[in-house]
């Protein structure tokens, strides 16, 4: 398939016009009329995921986090971004990112996260101004029956396949309305509190954001940035396999969370 046709398919899943203003999305590296037969999805282009893409003959990386993200004045091997771009371009590997457009998309990361808790009446935390393109960012919804925060913690731990996770709040607190915002999104705590959420699930939050949530009375569940988003790279790879004929797609097997527990 031509790269341009794959970009069109990705655009239909996550319209790039719905990305946040500061974001850098769409086709970031590549030649639209190139032929693509092998596609790897990953959360981030790292030395490990780039090496895997090269070793397994990928023609395209669909990365959640954009690469490049900030404007570049040079591409040399003197820094990590330059070195990875140099290697990928040298191997004729294109790079596409949907990032915040995929976070917010109708079937994107936050919708998938909300559904994993069995929420009903799922709505965006920040509705978009043009609902024909995207519902908006973050999600909130209602549990079928009130549960404890401890229950939310155990569901999150199972979903993220982790032994431990951080949280703010009383584990015995009863919760019925849940907000979700993948990645580093504690800024959604206030909109979540305003619509009556008892808890916000996001990847990570700063110490001061945690204190603010504790003071304002909304619980936080923090499985980590990686765990809050990486699962959606597997589901994206499946969607690409189903939607694109003659293209082999897989989610990176070598990338991993850089944070470890001791
Ligand atoms: Zn992220």
Boltz pocket constraint, residues with backbone or C-beta under 6 A from the ligand:
constraints:
  - pocket:
      binder: B
      contacts: [[A, 65], [A, 182], [A, 183], [A, 184], [A, 225], [A, 229]]
      max_distance: 6.0
